[in-house]
Amino acid sequence: MSAAPFLYQSEAEFRAAIQAAGLEPPESIEADGELHRFQSNGKCGDDAGWYVLYGDGIPAGRFGCWRSGVDQSWRANVGRTQSPAEREQGRQRVEAARLKRDQADRERREGARKRAQAEWEAAQPALASHPYLARKRVKAHGGRVWVNNYHAYPAHAAFGGYKSSGIG
């Protein structure tokens, strides 16, 4: 059996496993080792379903739904037990994907932190006489105001950086 029909059969088995878990499987499934989201209840705009499928070696993956709490592992049935080398290869594949995902998350968070810091530094200190604050009868409490009159307040203690409130 060539690799392409085996992978196609494995994707069909993966789809069946998602359906057996009570989720509406996505129309197309990509075995690329990346996280994909899908409409787990068939409703437009819902993307609580997720899956990761690896097509190299023995196809394997994981799927679930953040809303319903479903979280299941899956491995293609190849008609035999995995060899120790195949198990180790699978473990290394999952670990490499985790490290890649963790690095991407760190980069995303660092970018968000830098953008928030730049926005905070570019904003002017809020004055108690600002029309919004005067109308609400509140003090500035160290907030800042951007050119578009949105207010920002530091939330660094809880979030490890600055977060804008978008108030105003």
URHUSUL-V171898 format. One record per run of one state. SS is the DSSP state (a for helix, b for strand, c for the rest). FROM is the first residue (numbers start at 1). LEN is the number of residues. If there is no record, write none. Layout:
# URHUSUL-V171898
[[SS | FROM | LEN] [SS | FROM | LEN]]
This chain:
# URHUSUL-V171898
[[c | 1 | 2] [a | 3 | 18] [c | 21 | 11] [b | 32 | 1] [c | 33 | 3] [b | 36 | 3] [c | 39 | 10] [b | 49 | 6] [c | 55 | 5] [b | 60 | 6] [c | 66 | 4] [b | 70 | 6] [c | 76 | 8] [a | 84 | 39] [c | 123 | 1] [b | 124 | 2] [c | 126 | 5] [a | 131 | 6] [c | 137 | 7] [b | 144 | 2] [c | 146 | 5] [b | 151 | 2] [c | 153 | 3] [a | 156 | 4] [c | 160 | 7] [b | 167 | 1] [c | 168 | 1]]
